Amino acid sequence: MTFYAHSGTPGDKSDWQPLPEHLKGVAELAAANARPFGMEKAVRVLGLFHDLGKYDPQFQRRLEGADIRVDHSTAGAAKLLELAKGQDRGTAELLAYAVLGHHAGLPDKHNEFGHCFKRRVREYRDRLDPAWKTQLGFGLSGLMPAFVSARVAKATAAFDLSVLTRFLFSCLVDADFKDTEKFYAERENRQVDRDWPALDRSLPDFIARFDAHMAAMPADGTVNRLRRDILAHVRGRARMAPGLFTLTVPTGGGKTLASLGFALDHAGAHGHRRIIYAIPFTSIVDQTADIFRKVLGGEHILEHHSAIDDEEDRPRRKGERPPTSRDRLKLAMQDWAAPVVVTTNVQLFESLFAARTSRARKLHNIAGSIIILDEAQTMPRHLLKPCMRMLDTMARLFGCTIVLCTATQPALGRERPDGRPGFPDGLDLAGRELAPDPEELSRKLRRTRIERVGDMDNMALVEALRSQDQALVIVNSRKHALELYQEAKQAGLDGLVHLTTRQCAAHRRQILADVRTRLDPKAKHPCRVIATSLIEAGVDVDFPRVWRAQAGWDQVMQAAGRCNREGRRERDESVVSVFAPVGYDPPPEIKALVKDTVRALDRHSGDAQSLEAIRSFFEEVYWRLGDMGLDSKYIFDDFILSLDGSSFAFRAAAEKFRMIESKMEPVIVAIDDTSRDAVKKLAIEKISSGNLARELQSYIVQTPPRAREMLIRNGHVLFEQPGLREMQFAVLKKDSLYRKEVGLLWDTPDYLAAEDMII
């Protein structure tokens, strides 16, 4: 009997894929994926065993059209556990998690549901044809190389091995996807996702472009000279051994380009495979990606931020069949194979803790990368310890270099600069600072005066804006920003600009370009910007005056970075006024930080912008939260090793590890020819969803789930081409609900239209 992995023409098996061909093809692709971290042999076995259940004659009947459900994912796991002996038994158990999860996602070892590891293996009944034993050549000894085992830290072994399991899983699911994609692409003229060049091939051109770009930058003035000195010093440390680094440079000191220059030189010195630049806010990923495209050329930069869900977690209707391998080719998944990836912290960390196949697929491409965490102080405090441990594991087990890049360096090292104990279970950062004398840089690049001004309502803020032709007001919520903008508009202020995540990235780019034109010293046009915190991190604008609603001290410092950024004005004239907004409570996540800020300010009233004041603020925050508060979801408790083996709860941990607690859902606003053309392409089956997702991500607005549900219920948003794309591409159909000035107004979508907007 001939066994098949995937079907082709019904009734004619001449174009069906033989099962041994698929298993061996996946095994070789997966082994190549694992080469950067030394687990090729184990992952080759993983590829051979992942679809072993297709040797069940019942599965072959299903391929022929029988309406039956067959679990083909348990057999390989059960056989691995049955056949592996001695020390290899533990590694086989890690592989078994991956086999069990290669369609539905990594399972928990134990839970109350039927899909857990323990129950599935216990209830497995062997119905495999014995042909598999002769058709597949494999060995189950020496699965864990000694050098990999030596990198696993005894104190954190359970966590380390859980991360290793995810990387093994990633190697498998990516290889499975690509082999299946290749099979169907050849038969159906289906477009596969693009191939990216390796970083080492692109690196000489990247460095030449970078050097030419920096040589063309302005060299006059104190700030520009400091930026050049910082860059030279940072690049001079690129030959240091890979691992963990900090880069502490005040806002306006050129951190983005300095960190990129370091990454290029460091990759050249040590052979890193790609550069991953992770940014805290979706709102500025596009700006950083634009900078990188300008410097390095756009054809090798992958910008990945606004995720279009793959629908893996969508509840299936009663009687609905599970998706086939061919169905999964419709999903919009990114594999991060580009030489340079610009993404968000959410994408990075939630992928590293993921159980789902689509999120985990990219992990093996992170091994051997340089990861730059821009604005590292923004990592959520309730998940800070799991994040720190993940970074440590990435450096030890997977050869990553990680740069914590920030103007306000959080106290994350095991030791403080003065040698006292630092962050509990912190990172080994001693001697790993890339910047020249951060304390001195903090003094030299201080260009503003920060003052606390007490309560201010919207009327007072409007009058403050009226007194300045060019000014920035930053508030803590989209609601406050919109209402303040509406009141300022009614008051007749000129040059008003509203900047919010209600607007899609494509529009924000246009708005910020207009703001920079208005702020040009030669133009001197009125420019009064009302924004949420999205403008604070990494947005290159220079205002003479800034008002900032009370928030964490690091946010206040980031706001100060938008004031007198180029040092053209006197420090005492460049004022950042911190106010308490009347009528708008701070969001729950920053309410306690406001109090921490006040305490830190009181303690350092003489020099509130010093690095010591910043460290004091973070220590205050960490001290208040304590160990439990820094892992408030008890992520570590989900990964346990005992004499009985592993007890890993991958699904439970992934569900708890949410960097943004309030999940948002994407709505595509097709508001120009580029986006409308991309939406039309959704009807073309041969174009991959991944390509189209990349084209459309700049036209996404993230909305609260209930808001999107109401928009869909009222017919204002529809899923485009659900037969081809599943429920992935939710497109706004009522154009009047979106305006460039204010973005998407979802608050009352059952009746809201253009004529209802009071602007």
N, C-alpha and C positions, 0 to 999 in steps of 0.2 A: 504493500500500500504506500502511495506517495502522500506525504503530509505537507500541508501548505500553511503559510503564515498569513497571507493576505489574498483575497480573491480578486479576480479581474472580470473578464467577460463571462456572464452567467452561461453555464452549460458547456463552455469551452475553456478547459484549464490550461491551454497552451500559454496564456499570458499571466497565470497565477504565480505568486512568489513561493517557491519551495521553502519549507520551514528551516531546514539546515542552512540554506543560503542566508536567510534573514538573521538567524541566531549568530552565525559566524560573522556576518557583516556588522551587526551591532557590537559583537565582542571586540572586533578590531577598532572600530570607531571609539568605543568606550575606553579601551586601553590607551589609545592615543590621548584621549581627554585626561586620563589619570596620570600621564607621564610627568607633568610638572610637580606632582607631589609624591611620586614613587610608588603608586599602588596599581601599576599596570596588570600584574598577574591576577590580583583579586578581582579587578574590574573586568578582565577578560572572562573570568568564570561567571561573573554577574551577567554579562551579555549572553553567554551560552545558556544560562539557567532561567532567564527572566520570563521567557514564553514557553517553558517546558510543558506547561499545561495544554498547549495546542497539540501535543501528541495524544491527547484524549480523543478517541473516535467521535465522541459527541460534539466536540468543538469543530471537527471537520464537517459534520452534518450541518452545523450552524452556518459555516462558510458557504455550504451548498444551498442555503436558503431555509433550513428548518427553523421554525419559530421557537427556539429553545434558548434558555440562558445557561451559560457555562462559565464557571469561575476558572479562568486559566492562569491566575496570578498566584495561587497558593501552592501549586505543585512544586515549582522551582524552589521556593523557600523550604518546604517540607523535606525535599530531597537533599538540599544543602545541609540541613540540620541532621539528617539521618546519616549522611556519608562522611562529613568532616569529623576528624578525630583529634584528640589531644589539644595542643595549644591553638590549632586552627579552628577549633569549635567556636571559640569566642569571636573570631573574625567572620566565620560563616554566619553567625547570628546577626552581625551588622549587615552583611549582604542580604540576609533574609528580610530584614526591614525594607530594603530597597526593592527586592522582587515583589513583596506583598503590596508595595505602594506605587508600582510603576504606572498604574492607570489612575487610581483613586487618591493617591497621596500617601505619604508615610503614615503608618498606623501608630497607635499607642500600644505598648506591650500588654497592658491590662486596662479595660474599662467595662462599663456595663452594656456596651453595644456589641453586636455580633461581628463587627468588622475589626475587632482588636486582634493583634498578633497571636496571642496565646490561644484564643478560641478557634481561630481559623486553622492554625497548625494542628491543634488537638483533634478537630473534627474532619480533617482532610482524609479522603479515601482515595487510594491510588487506583486510577483507571488508565494509566499511561500505557501505550503500546511500548513493548521493550525495544523497539527500533531505536529509540533515542540513545540507548547505551552504546550502540555501534556507530551511529551517525555523528555523534559529537565526541571529540577528543578533549579531555580535560584532566586536570590534576588538582587536588585539594590540599596540597601540602605547601608550606612556606607562603601562606597568603599575606602575612603581615611582615614586611621587611624589618630587620632589626633597627635600621636607622630611623624608620618612621616610629617604631615603638619607643625608641629612646627620646623622641621629641615630646612624647606624651608626659605631662607633668603629673607626678603622683598625687599631688594635692587636688588637682582638677581633672583627674583621669576621666570621670564620667562625662563631664562637660566636653572635654576634648574629643572623646570618642563619639559623642552625639554629633558634633560638628563634622567629624570625619565621615560619619554615616551619611550626612546630608550631601557631602561632596561626592561620595561613591554613588549615591542616588542621582545626583546631577549628571555625572558621567553617563549613567545608564539612560536616563530619560531623554537627554539631548541626542545621544547616539540612536536610540529607538526612533525618535522623531525624524532624524535626518535620513535614516535608512528607509523608513516608511515613505517619507516625502519624496525621496529619489525614485522609489518604485512607482508611485502614482504619477509623478511628474513625467516620467518617460512614457507612460501609457496614455495620459490625459492631456498632454501639452500644458501641464500646470506650471506656473512660475514659482521657482523656489526663491527663498530669501537670498540676498546677495552674499557673496564671499568677501570678507574683509582682508586686507593685507596684514601681515605680521608687523609688529612694532619695529623689530630690528631692521626690516626692509625700509621702513618709512623714516627711521630715526635721523639719518644724515640730512635728509631734506628738511625735516622738522627743525633740527638745530640750526641749519643755515637760515631758514625762514625766521626763526626766533631771533637770532643775532641781528638780522637785517631790520626786523621790526624795532628792536630795542635801540639800535643805532639811529633810527629815525625819530625817536622820542625826544621831546624838548629836554634840554640840558640846563636851562637857565633857572635861577631861583633856588632858594634853600631846600624846598621840598623835593624838587626834581633831583638835586644833587644827593640828598639823603636816599631817595629811591634807588639811584644808581649804586650807591655804596652798599645798601642792603642787598640788592641783587647780586653784586659781585661776591659779597661775603657768603650768601646762601649757596651760590653755585660752587664756591670754593670748598664747601663741605660735602659735595656730592659723592666723593669717593669713600666716605665713611661707611662702615659695615651696615648692610640692610637691617631693618628693624623699626623701632618706634622713635619718632622725632616730635619735637614741638617747633612751631614757627610763630613767635610772638612779636607781632608788628602792629602798631597803632593804625587805626583806620586812616586811609590816605597814604600809607607807606608803601603801597605796591605789592601787597601780599599775593594777589592772584597771579601776577606775572612772575614774581619771585619763586613761588611754589611750583609753577609750571617749568621755569628754567631749571630748578633743582631736579624735578622729576625727569626731564629729558636727559640731563647729564648723569643722574643716578642710574637710569635705565641703561644708558650707554656703558657705564662702568660695571654694572652687575648683571646685565642681561634680563631685566624684568620684561614681562610679556605684554603689559599694557598699562595705561595710566587711567585711573578712575578718579574723577573729581566729584565728590559728593557735597551737596549744598543743602542747607536746612529747609529752604522754602522753594516750592515749585515756581513761585513768582519770579525768581532770579536765575533759574537754571538757563532759561533762554538767553539772558544777557551774557552769562559766562560762556555759554556755547558759542554765542556770536563773537565774543572776544577770541576764543580759541580758533574759530573758523577764520577769522581775520588774520591771526598770527600764523596758523599752521596750514591753512587751506581747508575748505569745507568737506572735501570728499571722504575724509578719514575720521570724522567726528560723529559719534552716535550720541544724540541727545535723547534721553529717556526719562520722562518725569510723569506726565499725566497718563496713568495706566488705564487702558481700556480693558475691562475685566474679561477674563477668558471663560467665565461662566462655569468653571469646574464645580463651584460650590452651589450652583443653582439647584434647588430642590426639584427632583424629577416628578412629573405628574404620575398618578397611578396608572400602571400599565405601560408607561413610556420606557422604551428600551434604552439601556445605557449607551453612551456614544461609542462608535467604532473607532479604530485607528484612523480610518479615512476621515471620519467626522472631526477628529482632533486637529487635522491639518488646517481646519478653518479658523482655529483660534489665533488670536493676536498675542504672540509670545516673543519676547526679546531674549537673545542669548549672550549679549555683551561680548561679541567676538571682535568688535572694532578695536583698533589700536588705542584710541582715546574715547572714553565714555564720560559724559557729563550727566549726572543723575541727582537724585535727592537722597537725603539720609533715610527717608522712609523706604524708598526702593531698595537701598543697600541693606539696611539692617533687617527689615521685614523679610527680605529674601534670604538672608543668612540664618534666620530663625524659621524659615518656611517649611511647611509639610506638603504643600501643593506642588504638582509637577511643573506648572507654568512658572511659578515664582522660583523654584529651586533649579530650573533648567540652566540658568546662567552661572551657577556657583562655581563650577570647575574652571570657568574663565576668569574668576577672581584670583585663583591661585597664581602666585608669582607676579602679582600686580603691585604697582605703587598706588596706594589709596590716600588721597588728600581729603581730609575732612575739614571743609571750610566752615568757619564759625563754630568750632567744636564746642563752645560753651552752650550751644542751643540743644544739645542732646537731652532728651527728656529725663528729668531727675528720677522719676519713679522706675526707670529701666536702666539707670546709669551703671549699676554693677554688672548686669548681664552684658551691656554694651562694652564695658571695659574688658571683661573676660573674653568676649568674642574677639576684640582687637588683639589681645595678647595671644590667643590661640591662632589667629590668622598669621601673626608674625612668626610664631614658633613652628607650627605644623605645615604652613602653606607658603612660606618664603615671601610673605608680603612685607613691603615697607609702608608704614603708616605715618602720615604727617598730620598732627593736630594743629591746625592753622587758625589763628584767631588774634584779634586785637586785645581780647580780655580773657587771657588764658585761665581756664578753671583749674582749681587745685587738684589735679588728677594723679600726680606723681606719688610714689611711696614716701618720698621725702620732700619737705618744703625747701625753698632756696637756702634757708638758714640751717638746714640739717635736721630740723625737728620732724617727727612722724607726720606723714601727709594723709592722703586719701586712703580709707580702709580698702585693702586688697587692690591698691592702686598700681599703676604702670611703672615700669623701671625706666624713668626718663632722665636719670642723672647723666649729665654731660651730653645730652642729645638735643640741645637747643640750637637751631639753625641761624637765628638772627644774631646780629652783633649787639651785645649789651642792651637787652630789652628795657632795662630801667632808664638808661640814657636816651634811648629812642622815645620812650614815653614822654620824657621832658621836652625833647627837641621837637616832637611832632604835635605838641599840645597847642591847639589853635583856637580854642573856644573857652568861654566862661559859662559854667553851669550854675543856675540859680533856681531855688524853689520859690514858687509864687502863690501857692495856696489854691483855693477853689476858683474854678473858671467854668461858667456855663456857656452855652453856645453863643449867646449874645456877646459875652465878653470876648470869646474867641473870634467872632466876626469883626468886632471893633479892633482887636489886635491885628488881624489881617488887613483891615482898612488902613492901619497906620504904616504898613510896609508894602512897597510895590512888589517885593520879592520875599516870600516867606513860605515856610513849610510847617504844617500842623499834622502830627501823628497821633492817632487815637487807637484804642484797643479793640474795636469791633467794626465790622462792615456796616452794622446798623448806625452806629454813631457817625461814621464817615459819611454815609449817604445823607443822613438828616442834617449834619453840619453843612455839607455841600449845598443842599437844597435851601437852607436858610441864608447862606452866603450869596447864593444866586439871586434869591428874592431881594437881598439887600443891595443888589446892583454892583457888586465888586467885579472889577475887570480881571482878566487873565486867570480865571478860576480853572483849576484842574482837579479832577477826582480820580484817585488811583486806588484800586481795590481788586481783590481776587474774584469779584463778580464779573470782571472783564477777562476775556481770554488773553493768552500770552501774546498773540499776534497784535492785538490792540494795545496792550501795555507797552510793547516795543515802540509802536508809533507815538504813543503818548509821551514816553520818556525821551524819545528823540526830539519831540517838540519842546519839552521842558528844557532840555539842554540848549536848544537854540535860543529859547527865551532868556536863559540864564547867562548866555555869552556876554562877557563884559562889554563887548563892542555894540551889542544890540540893546541891552537894558530894557527889554519889554516887561510889562507886568506879568508876574508869575506867582500865583498864590495856590499852592498845592495842598489838598486835604487827602491824607492817605492813611491806610492801615500800616501795620508794622512791616508789610512786605517791602517797603522802600528802604528799610534800615540796613539790611545785610547785603553788601556787595553792589549796591546801586550807586553808580558814579554820578552824583549830582552835588552842586555846591551852592548852598543858600546863605545869605547873610544873617538870617534869623530863623530859629526853629523853636516851636512849642511842642513839648512831648507830654502826653498823658502819663501819669504815674505808672510804673511797671518795674520789672527787675532792673537792677543796676546795670547789668550787661546791655539791656535794651536801651537804657538811657545813654550809655556810652556809644552804642551804635548810632543812635539818633544824632549825637554830637558829631559823628563822622560825616554827616551830611551838611554840616555848617562850617564855612570857611575851609573847605576841604583842600583847596589849592594854596592856602596861606596867603591870599592876596590882601586880606584885611587885618587890622589890629585885633589881637586876641580879646581885649576888653569890649570891643564893639561887636564881637561875634558871640551872641548870647543864646544859650539853650535854656528855655524856661520850662521847668518841670511843674505841671499843674495837676490838681485833683479835679477830674471831670465831674460836674454836677449833673445828676440825673442818669448817669451811666456807671453802674457798678463794674469793677474790674472783673474780667472772666475768672472763673474759679481757679484755673491753673496758675494765675499770677497774683491772686489776692494775697497769699502769704509772702510772695516775693516783694511786694510793695513794702511790707513791714520790715523785711530783711534789709531792703535798700535804705530805709530810714535809719535803721540801727547802724548800718555801715557808714552812712553819711555823717551821723552824729559822732562816730568814733574817729572819722578822718576829715573833719570839717575843714582843716587847714589845707589839705591836698587831696580833694575828693577824686581826682582823676589819676592818682598814682597806681602803679601795679599792686602796691601793698593794700590799697583800699579795695581794689578788685578782688584780690585773694581773700581779704577779710570778708567780703560779701559772699563769696562762694563757700568759704569755710562755715559761715553763719548758716547758709542754706543746708549744707551737708550735715552739719552738727544737729540742726533741727530735725532733719529727716531721719537720721540714724541709719544703721545697717538695713533694717526692715523697710524703711521708706525708700531706700535706694534700689531695692528689689521688691517692690510692693506687690508684684504679681507672683512672687515665689517661683520664679522661673527655674532656679537652680534645683528646686525640689522635684522637678519633672525628669531629672536625669540622675539615676542611681545605679551603682554597681554593687553586686554582692557575690557571695560564693555560688549563687544560682545563675549568675550571668547578669545581663543588663535589664534594667527596667526603665525604658525611655518612653516618654509620653510626648511624641512629636506633635500630634494634633492639638493636644491640650496646650502645649507651650506656644505653638503658632497662633492659636486663638487668643491667648493672653497677651502675647507680645504685639501690642498695638501702639506705635509711637504717637499716633493721633487717635485719641479715644473715640471721638465722634466721626465715624466712617462717613466719607463723602462719596458721591457717585457722579460720574462724568456725564455732561450734556455737551454735544457738539453744536457749535454755532457756525453755520456755513454762511459767512457774511462777505466773502469776496470770491473772485473767480477761482483762486487756488483751492480754497476749501470746497466750493461747490463742485469743482471737477473731481476732487478726491471722493466726495460722497457719491457721485455718479459711478466712479470706478468700483464701488462696492458691489455693483451688479455684475461685474466681470469675474467669473468664478476662478479663472486661472491666475488672477493677481492675488498674492498672499495677503492675508489679514495683517501680518506684521508690517509689511511695507506701507499699507494704507494707514495703520495706526500711527506710524511715524509721521506720515504726511499730515495727519489730522490733530496731533497732540497739541499744536499751538493754537488750536481753535476749540479747546475744551474749557468749560467752566465746571468746577467741582461744586456740587450742590448737596444739601442735606437729603438723605434718602426719602424722607416724607415729602419734601418739596418736589423731587423728581417724580415720585409716585403720583402726586397730584397733577403735575404737568402732563404725565402720560395719560392719566385718567380723563383729563379734559381735552385730549387730542392735540395738545400744544407740542408734545414731544412724542416721536414714534421711533421704534427700532427699525433701522434701515436694513433691508434684505435679510430678515431673520432666517429664511431658509438656507441661505448660503453662509451667513456669519453668526448664527445663533443670536442671543440677545446681548450683543456686544456694543453696537454702534447706535447709541440713542441720540437722535438728531432733532434739534429745535425746528418746528414747523411754523410757529407763529412768530415771524420776524419782529413784530412790534414789541415783543417782550424783551428784546435786546437792543440797547442803545450804547454807542461807543462811550458816551460820557459817564454812564452809570453802570454799564454792564447788564447782566441778566437779572431781572426783577422777578423772583419766583414767589414772593411773599403771598400774593393773592392771585394765582394764575387762573382761577376759575372765571375771573371777570376782567383781570387787568389787561389793558391795551394801551396803545400809544397815547390816546386822548386822555387816559387817566393819570398819566405821569405829570406830576407837578415839578417841573425842573426850571 
